[in-house]
Amino acid sequence: MKMNGARILVEELIHQGVEVIFGYPGGAVLNIYDELYLASDRIRHVLSAHEQGAAHAADGYARASGKTGVVLATSGPGATNLVTGIANAYLDSVPMVAITGNVAVSSLGKDSFQEVDIVGITQPIVKHNFMVRDIKDLQQTIQEAFEIANDGRKGPVLIDIPKNVQAAEWEYDPDMKAPSVKKARKTSISSLDELLEMVKKAKRPFIYAGGGVIASGAEKEVLELSRRLDAAVGLSMMGLTSVPASYPLNLGMCGMHGQYASIMAQSQCDLLFAVGVRFSDRATGDLNEYTSKCMTVHIDIDRAEIGKNVSPDISMWGDVKMILQRILDVLPQCEHPDWLRQIEEYKSAEVLPPAKGFSPRAIIEEVNRHGDADTVVATDVGQHQMWTMQFYKFEKPQRLLTSGGLGTMGYGLGAAIGGCIANGRKRTVLFTGDGSFGMNLNEMATAVSQNLPLTIVVMNNDVLGMVRQWQTIFYDCHYSHTTLDRRTDFPALAAAFGAKGVSAHTMEELKKALDEADQSDGPVLIDCHIGMDEKVLPMIPPGRSARDMIVKG
């Protein structure tokens, strides 16, 4: 059946299982928006306030649903506004298809109105990108984009569609299956005998689990590996929900702002299983010391990550779930009672202040009590993000939406919108700071127009808290441009957008506000006023090791 390019795009998105698309219209995508209007009973479009917010919403939707997020923007500034969101998805390995319009092929390279080389701009931050210059290639390109986004290590793909291609007509074949573009991937699991010898020697095994565990659906295998080895589990930020917080050997996040027990157990282990991680500098600190005391096994789907930052004794690459299943087939039951006693000592060594008064810990734990295991939690970037990693107890995978690799302030509200939609419009929580929230607070308009049940908890300390913490510790208290000196009334701002907003200075006020939020159908903002010198501890200074850990402010 002959269709114009815009309709081919919409029909193929539906064929790919896309139910929701996030975006913002403009001249170069009007043909596409016309077809979305005609197909509104089969595919839903969510209008954002800004294209960056749409990209973060598609990202959050993908993380919470396990599906491919889709975002649509016009040419020129619409396309460039997607760049931060695409980069965020790339560094966190989130499957996303970004679709942009462009000027007609005949006008390319002539500095036409709202023309930009978005393919060139995004080249370093996508798995692949396409410019469709001929209508006959459009359907196949869309199929390839979805396959690439989900093949191997997941990530974003961009499709740029000039306006004349959207208008041209071609045959659409709903039964067409484009030739696979999947790369022939070799899986290396040939070191099982050597691995078993390491396991026999080990007395203090430790599993470091990351986002690759969630991406491959290997949560059960990691739990069984821990039980089989008598191994403690530490988590990267991206892997935080891969093991239930209630599991006794889950010690929490590793790295610069990790949990004390997790940091100490990793530093003292003699066998490190690194599963689906990339050994970020924030996780490793001093590379010369990081694995100096232990044998190391690195398992990841991306062979390029093997040996990039840490040189393992054994490396295995391929699908994490499949590799762990092969290991478990031959792995004996191990017992390390002395190690388990040592782990309990690390856990009982309380280095963080208890949840007293109106503290970040008390706030997060109270919000946690109001949710359940299915609650989706988004964060922005900064101190509140690290406090959430430390104090919120996640029991299920895909419940945390946070910016790991890029560290994008302003990510949270868009991601919360996408996550809420993906989770069936159930009450969703956003932890943010006054600095981060100011980056993309215009997406409150989207949350209100969609009537989404969001609880937005603003940790308001009137400063850029994490940067101030670094200035305090490393820069002799030179608070250069981190005191915000703003007079923003966040509850009034929420009301101006059409949402409910309240202030909280005490736990009683917070509990009342959370009760009101639980009874509300739409977004509720709670402005929590905390001290500007609250710190995220423990903290390992950059490039240092566990022995340099700061545990007191």
MIPA-537104 format. One record per residue (C-alpha): y, z, x. Coordinates in steps of 0.001 Angstrom, whole numbers, plus 500000, padded with zeros to 6 digits. Example, Ala and Ser with C-alpha at 12.3 -4.5 7.8 and 13.67 -1.06 7.14 Angstrom:
% MIPA-537104
+--------+--------+--------+
:     c2 :     c3 :     c1 :
+--------+--------+--------+
: 495500 : 507800 : 512300 :
: 498940 : 507140 : 513670 :
+--------+--------+--------+
//
This chain:
% MIPA-537104
+--------+--------+--------+
:     c2 :     c3 :     c1 :
+--------+--------+--------+
: 500000 : 500000 : 500000 :
: 503409 : 499008 : 501377 :
: 505927 : 501809 : 501853 :
: 509149 : 502322 : 503739 :
: 508972 : 504353 : 506933 :
: 510478 : 507463 : 505371 :
: 507793 : 507545 : 502707 :
: 505071 : 506860 : 505268 :
: 506315 : 509918 : 507152 :
: 506259 : 512138 : 504067 :
: 502857 : 510877 : 502914 :
: 501346 : 511412 : 506348 :
: 502818 : 514927 : 506605 :
: 501140 : 515758 : 503307 :
: 497942 : 514129 : 504575 :
: 498126 : 516375 : 507651 :
: 498138 : 519414 : 505374 :
: 501835 : 520229 : 505704 :
: 503000 : 522350 : 502764 :
: 506393 : 523495 : 504038 :
: 509003 : 521786 : 506194 :
: 512171 : 523436 : 507487 :
: 515306 : 521455 : 508146 :
: 518879 : 520342 : 507554 :
: 519950 : 516918 : 506264 :
: 522329 : 514405 : 507825 :
: 523170 : 510728 : 507862 :
: 520354 : 509586 : 510135 :
: 517656 : 511229 : 507978 :
: 518940 : 510500 : 504464 :
: 516055 : 508109 : 503828 :
: 513599 : 510884 : 504692 :
: 515391 : 513391 : 502466 :
: 515304 : 510926 : 499590 :
: 511532 : 510706 : 499925 :
: 511248 : 514503 : 500201 :
: 513140 : 514698 : 496902 :
: 510675 : 512316 : 495268 :
: 507690 : 514245 : 496684 :
: 509060 : 517743 : 496018 :
: 506041 : 518581 : 493849 :
: 503733 : 518061 : 496839 :
: 505703 : 519268 : 499851 :
: 508347 : 521965 : 499984 :
: 511531 : 521784 : 502030 :
: 513379 : 524955 : 503092 :
: 517052 : 524372 : 503828 :
: 518297 : 526420 : 506768 :
: 521868 : 527339 : 507646 :
: 521584 : 525815 : 511131 :
: 519008 : 523621 : 512822 :
: 518201 : 526288 : 515423 :
: 517309 : 528639 : 512584 :
: 515080 : 525934 : 511092 :
: 513255 : 525520 : 514397 :
: 512671 : 529267 : 514697 :
: 511486 : 529351 : 511077 :
: 508947 : 526595 : 511807 :
: 507873 : 528575 : 514884 :
: 507460 : 531803 : 512887 :
: 505600 : 529949 : 510142 :
: 503165 : 528530 : 512711 :
: 502510 : 531915 : 514347 :
: 501953 : 533719 : 511053 :
: 499862 : 530994 : 509396 :
: 497945 : 529458 : 512301 :
: 499108 : 526048 : 511069 :
: 501480 : 523547 : 512655 :
: 505149 : 524276 : 512016 :
: 507321 : 521296 : 511078 :
: 511099 : 521014 : 511449 :
: 513404 : 518107 : 510548 :
: 516930 : 517382 : 511780 :
: 519374 : 514525 : 511882 :
: 520533 : 512726 : 515030 :
: 523094 : 513887 : 517576 :
: 524118 : 517538 : 517104 :
: 521362 : 518104 : 514557 :
: 518792 : 517108 : 517148 :
: 520383 : 519032 : 520015 :
: 520576 : 522161 : 517854 :
: 516768 : 522152 : 517840 :
: 516483 : 522360 : 521616 :
: 516405 : 526163 : 521987 :
: 513809 : 526448 : 519215 :
: 511646 : 523747 : 520791 :
: 511882 : 525412 : 524211 :
: 510942 : 528743 : 522649 :
: 507827 : 527216 : 521064 :
: 506930 : 525484 : 524337 :
: 507016 : 528638 : 526450 :
: 505034 : 530608 : 523861 :
: 502506 : 527793 : 523211 :
: 503297 : 527446 : 519496 :
: 502138 : 524267 : 517689 :
: 505196 : 522559 : 516230 :
: 506178 : 519016 : 515273 :
: 509926 : 518399 : 515442 :
: 511142 : 515283 : 513649 :
: 514585 : 513826 : 514320 :
: 516410 : 510819 : 513007 :
: 518381 : 508492 : 515231 :
: 520657 : 505506 : 514996 :
: 519069 : 502103 : 514423 :
: 517205 : 500586 : 517382 :
: 519870 : 497861 : 517667 :
: 522531 : 500558 : 518142 :
: 520723 : 502615 : 520782 :
: 522544 : 502953 : 524077 :
: 525922 : 501967 : 522613 :
: 527359 : 505466 : 522139 :
: 526991 : 505059 : 518409 :
: 528147 : 507836 : 516097 :
: 525860 : 510869 : 516481 :
: 523631 : 509082 : 518970 :
: 521910 : 511185 : 521614 :
: 518845 : 510647 : 523778 :
: 516872 : 513544 : 522305 :
: 513666 : 512186 : 523848 :
: 515187 : 512482 : 527314 :
: 516784 : 515833 : 526588 :
: 513544 : 517449 : 525388 :
: 511179 : 515882 : 527931 :
: 510743 : 519098 : 529993 :
: 510174 : 521353 : 526968 :
: 507572 : 519491 : 524889 :
: 503924 : 518647 : 525326 :
: 504859 : 515068 : 524451 :
: 507566 : 513197 : 522612 :
: 507846 : 509815 : 520922 :
: 510524 : 507386 : 519868 :
: 509119 : 505144 : 517134 :
: 510775 : 501754 : 517655 :
: 508472 : 499775 : 515343 :
: 507413 : 500694 : 511815 :
: 503831 : 499588 : 512472 :
: 503424 : 502465 : 514969 :
: 504751 : 505222 : 512725 :
: 501619 : 506476 : 510963 :
: 499563 : 506520 : 514142 :
: 502353 : 508308 : 516015 :
: 502476 : 511086 : 513427 :
: 498722 : 511597 : 513635 :
: 498873 : 511677 : 517426 :
: 501726 : 514196 : 517359 :
: 499748 : 516676 : 515261 :
: 496681 : 516222 : 517437 :
: 498624 : 516772 : 520661 :
: 500421 : 519845 : 519280 :
: 497055 : 521512 : 518642 :
: 494894 : 520148 : 521451 :
: 494149 : 522481 : 524336 :
: 497096 : 524748 : 525041 :
: 499183 : 524404 : 521900 :
: 502847 : 523460 : 521917 :
: 505674 : 521413 : 520391 :
: 505809 : 517621 : 520024 :
: 508916 : 515645 : 519043 :
: 509052 : 512410 : 517031 :
: 512371 : 510530 : 517053 :
: 512617 : 507944 : 514251 :
: 515534 : 505474 : 514250 :
: 517127 : 504796 : 510886 :
: 515985 : 501161 : 510655 :
: 512363 : 502281 : 511126 :
: 512775 : 504704 : 508225 :
: 513987 : 501825 : 506022 :
: 511511 : 499146 : 507137 :
: 508288 : 498617 : 505175 :
: 504686 : 498620 : 506342 :
: 501204 : 499223 : 504978 :
: 500264 : 502879 : 504662 :
: 496552 : 503562 : 504871 :
: 495641 : 507098 : 503698 :
: 492175 : 506655 : 505216 :
: 493422 : 505555 : 508615 :
: 492318 : 507713 : 511516 :
: 494171 : 506989 : 514729 :
: 492127 : 506880 : 517944 :
: 491943 : 510367 : 519419 :
: 494401 : 511106 : 522191 :
: 492655 : 514315 : 523205 :
: 492167 : 514571 : 526913 :
: 488647 : 514865 : 528226 :
: 488700 : 518513 : 529226 :
: 486174 : 519944 : 531592 :
: 485127 : 523511 : 531022 :
: 484294 : 525558 : 534075 :
: 481901 : 528448 : 533455 :
: 479676 : 527895 : 536462 :
: 480358 : 531283 : 538073 :
: 478304 : 533473 : 535748 :
: 475940 : 534731 : 538454 :
: 478859 : 535693 : 540690 :
: 480562 : 537312 : 537708 :
: 477506 : 539446 : 536952 :
: 477450 : 540644 : 540565 :
: 481094 : 541704 : 540215 :
: 480304 : 543560 : 537020 :
: 477479 : 545447 : 538745 :
: 479836 : 546573 : 541512 :
: 482692 : 547550 : 539239 :
: 483378 : 551166 : 538352 :
: 486792 : 550751 : 536695 :
: 486913 : 547524 : 534618 :
: 490088 : 546478 : 532805 :
: 490761 : 543606 : 530393 :
: 494232 : 542044 : 530311 :
: 494403 : 540006 : 527077 :
: 497133 : 537557 : 526140 :
: 498262 : 535036 : 523587 :
: 495409 : 532705 : 524463 :
: 493035 : 535160 : 522788 :
: 494873 : 534768 : 519467 :
: 495243 : 530998 : 519857 :
: 491486 : 530600 : 520293 :
: 490515 : 533179 : 517658 :
: 488674 : 535233 : 520274 :
: 489701 : 538707 : 519098 :
: 486133 : 539805 : 518254 :
: 484846 : 538558 : 521610 :
: 487476 : 540560 : 523507 :
: 486529 : 543697 : 521592 :
: 482846 : 543135 : 522352 :
: 483656 : 542470 : 526021 :
: 485490 : 545810 : 526163 :
: 482603 : 547650 : 524511 :
: 480038 : 545961 : 526727 :
: 481934 : 546734 : 529940 :
: 483295 : 550162 : 528972 :
: 486617 : 548536 : 529846 :
: 490137 : 549567 : 528934 :
: 492287 : 546859 : 527353 :
: 495903 : 546131 : 528209 :
: 497888 : 543455 : 526441 :
: 500599 : 540988 : 527219 :
: 503435 : 540823 : 524712 :
: 502029 : 537578 : 523293 :
: 498581 : 539170 : 523053 :
: 499729 : 542428 : 521496 :
: 498005 : 541864 : 518142 :
: 494731 : 540587 : 519603 :
: 493177 : 544085 : 519607 :
: 493746 : 546662 : 516824 :
: 496082 : 549481 : 517844 :
: 493506 : 551944 : 516483 :
: 490816 : 550796 : 518945 :
: 490393 : 553769 : 521336 :
: 490376 : 551654 : 524511 :
: 493490 : 549679 : 523540 :
: 496118 : 551084 : 525895 :
: 498956 : 548861 : 524668 :
: 501238 : 546482 : 526481 :
: 501160 : 546026 : 530249 :
: 504020 : 545090 : 532499 :
: 507647 : 546007 : 533082 :
: 508076 : 547916 : 529804 :
: 504433 : 548550 : 529040 :
: 502727 : 551754 : 528020 :
: 502188 : 554315 : 530779 :
: 498418 : 554428 : 530275 :
: 498130 : 550652 : 530333 :
: 500218 : 550314 : 533486 :
: 498295 : 553033 : 535302 :
: 494835 : 551829 : 534271 :
: 495622 : 548280 : 535344 :
: 496972 : 549476 : 538693 :
: 493801 : 551495 : 539390 :
: 491119 : 549124 : 538083 :
: 488591 : 547529 : 540420 :
: 487714 : 544599 : 538131 :
: 490411 : 542760 : 536193 :
: 489418 : 540377 : 533394 :
: 492552 : 538329 : 532635 :
: 491925 : 536471 : 529377 :
: 494379 : 533941 : 527953 :
: 497305 : 535079 : 530081 :
: 499584 : 533350 : 532572 :
: 500569 : 536315 : 534779 :
: 504274 : 536286 : 533964 :
: 506561 : 537916 : 536509 :
: 507446 : 540564 : 533899 :
: 503755 : 541446 : 533689 :
: 502826 : 541433 : 537370 :
: 505790 : 542794 : 539299 :
: 504951 : 542806 : 543014 :
: 502329 : 540066 : 543372 :
: 501223 : 541393 : 546762 :
: 500131 : 544656 : 545126 :
: 499188 : 543468 : 541647 :
: 495553 : 542617 : 542421 :
: 495245 : 544211 : 545857 :
: 492744 : 546852 : 544646 :
: 490599 : 544778 : 542317 :
: 488362 : 541778 : 541879 :
: 489971 : 539294 : 539487 :
: 488538 : 536973 : 536847 :
: 490996 : 534586 : 535170 :
: 489997 : 532780 : 531956 :
: 492439 : 530334 : 530353 :
: 492483 : 527047 : 528492 :
: 495163 : 525619 : 530791 :
: 493728 : 524850 : 534198 :
: 497273 : 524570 : 535588 :
: 497697 : 528323 : 535078 :
: 494726 : 529131 : 537315 :
: 496064 : 530201 : 540701 :
: 499690 : 529459 : 539773 :
: 500869 : 533055 : 540109 :
: 497715 : 535029 : 540961 :
: 494750 : 533701 : 542942 :
: 491605 : 534965 : 541169 :
: 488208 : 535593 : 542735 :
: 486608 : 533761 : 539818 :
: 488322 : 531306 : 537487 :
: 487031 : 529807 : 534273 :
: 488983 : 527318 : 532215 :
: 488403 : 526007 : 528753 :
: 488362 : 527448 : 525246 :
: 488606 : 531216 : 525657 :
: 486376 : 532014 : 522686 :
: 483594 : 529734 : 523896 :
: 483752 : 531059 : 527461 :
: 483641 : 534685 : 526305 :
: 480646 : 533909 : 524101 :
: 478818 : 532450 : 527109 :
: 479657 : 535539 : 529167 :
: 478533 : 537895 : 526412 :
: 475218 : 536051 : 526170 :
: 474293 : 537312 : 529653 :
: 476432 : 540432 : 530089 :
: 474520 : 543740 : 530130 :
: 475761 : 546967 : 528582 :
: 477655 : 548995 : 531180 :
: 478631 : 552650 : 531188 :
: 481516 : 554139 : 533122 :
: 482000 : 557725 : 531880 :
: 484222 : 558763 : 534794 :
: 486529 : 555810 : 534134 :
: 486698 : 556619 : 530430 :
: 487672 : 560215 : 531253 :
: 490388 : 558941 : 533570 :
: 491674 : 556647 : 530810 :
: 491900 : 559597 : 528433 :
: 493961 : 561456 : 531038 :
: 496347 : 558509 : 531272 :
: 496628 : 558409 : 527477 :
: 497316 : 562129 : 527216 :
: 500043 : 562043 : 529884 :
: 503042 : 561934 : 527535 :
: 505904 : 560309 : 529429 :
: 507842 : 559089 : 526388 :
: 509965 : 561437 : 524315 :
: 508497 : 562297 : 520915 :
: 509988 : 560845 : 517754 :
: 512733 : 563444 : 517353 :
: 515927 : 562960 : 515384 :
: 517253 : 559502 : 514591 :
: 515721 : 557856 : 517640 :
: 514429 : 554283 : 518056 :
: 510864 : 555599 : 518139 :
: 511331 : 557596 : 514945 :
: 512934 : 554616 : 513196 :
: 510141 : 552210 : 514136 :
: 507370 : 554655 : 513265 :
: 508940 : 555287 : 509855 :
: 509215 : 551548 : 509159 :
: 505579 : 551228 : 510287 :
: 504534 : 553823 : 507683 :
: 506162 : 551763 : 504939 :
: 504138 : 548668 : 505840 :
: 500430 : 547933 : 505985 :
: 498065 : 545983 : 508208 :
: 499153 : 542687 : 506624 :
: 502889 : 543211 : 507148 :
: 504455 : 540494 : 509299 :
: 506920 : 541892 : 511835 :
: 509499 : 539761 : 513637 :
: 511806 : 540835 : 516433 :
: 514765 : 539511 : 518280 :
: 515075 : 540097 : 522030 :
: 516253 : 543207 : 523814 :
: 515595 : 546934 : 523714 :
: 514535 : 546914 : 520058 :
: 511900 : 544311 : 520952 :
: 510358 : 546527 : 523631 :
: 510508 : 549610 : 521400 :
: 508656 : 547618 : 518734 :
: 505971 : 546670 : 521269 :
: 505592 : 550320 : 522235 :
: 505717 : 552098 : 518880 :
: 504678 : 549727 : 516077 :
: 500920 : 549819 : 515490 :
: 499510 : 546363 : 514782 :
: 496011 : 546180 : 513341 :
: 495649 : 542444 : 512709 :
: 496369 : 539289 : 514726 :
: 499268 : 536958 : 513907 :
: 501358 : 539798 : 512459 :
: 503919 : 539825 : 515304 :
: 506569 : 537125 : 515726 :
: 508555 : 537546 : 518923 :
: 510063 : 535434 : 521676 :
: 508108 : 536045 : 524863 :
: 508587 : 533388 : 527524 :
: 512122 : 532239 : 526711 :
: 513439 : 535593 : 525492 :
: 515626 : 534043 : 522791 :
: 518262 : 536287 : 521274 :
: 518749 : 535044 : 517721 :
: 515100 : 534084 : 517264 :
: 514180 : 536865 : 514889 :
: 515810 : 536074 : 511534 :
: 514644 : 532455 : 511462 :
: 511159 : 533522 : 512537 :
: 511073 : 536239 : 509865 :
: 511962 : 533638 : 507232 :
: 509146 : 531351 : 508360 :
: 506705 : 534237 : 508679 :
: 507543 : 535566 : 505225 :
: 506917 : 532169 : 503643 :
: 503665 : 531772 : 505587 :
: 502505 : 535217 : 504445 :
: 502879 : 534456 : 500753 :
: 506406 : 535894 : 500464 :
: 505183 : 539455 : 501064 :
: 507688 : 541977 : 502388 :
: 508402 : 541116 : 506001 :
: 510186 : 543243 : 508604 :
: 512722 : 542153 : 511196 :
: 513708 : 544497 : 514010 :
: 516907 : 543276 : 515630 :
: 519895 : 544533 : 517579 :
: 523573 : 544130 : 516827 :
: 523839 : 541717 : 519769 :
: 520832 : 539582 : 518853 :
: 521600 : 539601 : 515134 :
: 525062 : 538215 : 515818 :
: 523532 : 535093 : 517373 :
: 522072 : 533584 : 514172 :
: 523067 : 535891 : 511343 :
: 524064 : 532801 : 509319 :
: 520395 : 532521 : 508377 :
: 521035 : 535418 : 505989 :
: 522223 : 532627 : 503691 :
: 518739 : 531097 : 503877 :
: 517002 : 534425 : 503241 :
: 519173 : 534993 : 500164 :
: 518898 : 531458 : 498778 :
: 515113 : 531663 : 499143 :
: 515128 : 535219 : 497721 :
: 512829 : 536375 : 500495 :
: 511709 : 540021 : 500647 :
: 512930 : 540816 : 504165 :
: 513661 : 544281 : 505506 :
: 516153 : 543753 : 508333 :
: 516453 : 546797 : 510590 :
: 519480 : 546511 : 512883 :
: 519339 : 548827 : 515893 :
: 523106 : 549127 : 516179 :
: 524282 : 550725 : 519408 :
: 527545 : 548756 : 519842 :
: 526350 : 547358 : 523182 :
: 524021 : 544765 : 524647 :
: 521495 : 547515 : 525191 :
: 518982 : 546002 : 527584 :
: 521642 : 544536 : 529855 :
: 523512 : 547853 : 529775 :
: 520291 : 549610 : 530783 :
: 519990 : 547326 : 533810 :
: 523665 : 547873 : 534647 :
: 523071 : 551635 : 534489 :
: 519999 : 551599 : 536728 :
: 520723 : 548747 : 539151 :
: 524504 : 548125 : 539059 :
: 526067 : 551599 : 539408 :
: 527092 : 551743 : 535739 :
: 529337 : 548691 : 536004 :
: 529342 : 547827 : 532305 :
: 530714 : 544331 : 532649 :
: 531112 : 542771 : 529186 :
: 528177 : 544551 : 527574 :
: 530219 : 546861 : 525357 :
: 530706 : 544726 : 522274 :
: 533853 : 546363 : 520836 :
: 533143 : 544711 : 517492 :
: 534006 : 546028 : 514067 :
: 531361 : 544115 : 512144 :
: 530370 : 545962 : 508978 :
: 526777 : 544748 : 508675 :
: 526129 : 546158 : 505171 :
: 529329 : 544523 : 503910 :
: 528339 : 541318 : 505660 :
: 524941 : 541420 : 503963 :
: 526680 : 541884 : 500617 :
: 528934 : 538911 : 501351 :
: 525818 : 536768 : 501817 :
: 524406 : 538097 : 498541 :
: 521932 : 540585 : 500030 :
: 521806 : 544358 : 499838 :
: 523072 : 546275 : 502860 :
: 523042 : 549993 : 503654 :
: 523873 : 552189 : 506644 :
: 521590 : 554851 : 508053 :
: 522557 : 557645 : 510441 :
: 519695 : 560043 : 509665 :
: 515986 : 559829 : 508934 :
: 516640 : 560894 : 505337 :
: 519030 : 557958 : 504857 :
: 516530 : 555596 : 506498 :
: 513654 : 556737 : 504256 :
: 515815 : 556258 : 501163 :
: 516853 : 552782 : 502331 :
: 513249 : 551779 : 503023 :
: 512212 : 552978 : 499580 :
: 514960 : 550823 : 498066 :
: 513863 : 547849 : 500171 :
: 510269 : 548256 : 499035 :
: 511437 : 548002 : 495420 :
: 513653 : 544978 : 496047 :
: 512694 : 541335 : 495604 :
: 515180 : 539981 : 498146 :
: 516512 : 540757 : 501628 :
: 517749 : 544250 : 502460 :
: 519650 : 545026 : 505659 :
: 519544 : 548565 : 507071 :
: 522197 : 549240 : 509701 :
: 520716 : 551970 : 511933 :
: 523295 : 553596 : 514193 :
: 521769 : 554774 : 517489 :
: 523185 : 555943 : 520809 :
: 524330 : 553340 : 523287 :
: 522464 : 554991 : 526161 :
: 519006 : 555025 : 524594 :
: 516632 : 553480 : 527139 :
: 513349 : 551608 : 527121 :
: 510961 : 553582 : 529290 :
: 508757 : 553453 : 531214 :
: 510217 : 550668 : 533294 :
: 508940 : 549001 : 536439 :
: 511867 : 547496 : 538363 :
: 511606 : 543714 : 538830 :
: 509349 : 542733 : 541714 :
: 508025 : 546271 : 542123 :
: 504737 : 547975 : 541296 :
: 503362 : 550831 : 539203 :
: 504157 : 553388 : 541901 :
: 507864 : 552575 : 541402 :
: 507676 : 553211 : 537651 :
: 510733 : 554863 : 536086 :
: 509681 : 557305 : 533372 :
: 512863 : 559304 : 532800 :
: 516346 : 558133 : 531892 :
+--------+--------+--------+
//
